Amino acid sequence: MKKLAVINLITLIIVIGMNALANYLPLNNNTTGELSEQVNVLFTPGGYVFSIWSVIYSLLAIWAVRAVFTKHRGDREAVRAIGLLFVLSSVWNTAWLFAFHYEWFAVSMIPMGALFITLIMIYAAIRRAGKVSVWTKLPFSIYMGWISVAFIVNIGILFNSIGLEDGFLLSNVAWTVVIIAAGALIAAGVMQFLRDAVYPAVFVWAYLGIFVERADAYPAIAWTALAGALFITAAIGVFLMKKRRILEMNG
């Protein structure tokens, strides 16, 4: 178990370093933020929203370091259950970074999709491990939530890059409204299925960022995003109240 934990820690350090260098150099003379602004996907939230990566990597760092030294039985079992999946997720993360920075948007969908699937597998492995600490579950709940949002953004980037920015049957604005509404329903549904209130909270963060970013030029998108954020927040509130009631009944 300790060997796997050390491998995960080294892998995380490499991934963080690669992401930092990609934006510091920058890779192919493009930062991730600059490319996102250039393609102008209407679902893309304000730039500050992407600071969530700092939260994700910080939490992953805490998880990776703790995993090397922890005596917590559930956390140790989670490392075994995850195996080399975290290493694989890091490979996909880096592959997406290169494809995106070199503007191979169609190609970038492959590692992005693979990363999303791998995170689902990691999440499932953690659930199989039994009772784990918050430091094991929380990083991957947020990570999976953000990649869910990023996957939608990347689909929009791909469509824009091949000239389908006006969409099919509906306008770009109309499609964005539909996607925001669908995303809110999916986030609430996944919360109920996984019994995890953190995953949909990431959508709230992203939707508030969309509201701020699009309020002036695209009010329909902005207000739909705000409504979606409020809907998800209400769903989280109801979920937590029901969970508390069940705990009180069983306590």
Secondary structure, DSSP 8 states (H G I E B T S, - for coil): -HHHHHHHHHHHHHHHHHHHHHHHTTGGG--HHHHHHHHT-TT---GGGGGHHHHHHHHHHHHHHHHHH---HHHHHHHHHHTTHHHHHHHHHHHHHHHHHTT-HHHHHHHHHHHHHHHHHHHHHHHHT-S--HHHHHHHHHHHHHHHHHHHHHHHHHHHHTT-TT-SSS-HHHHHHHHHHHHHHHHHHHHHHHT-SHHHHHHHHHHHHHHHHHTTT-HHHHHHHHHHHHHHHHHHHHHHHHHHHHHHHH-
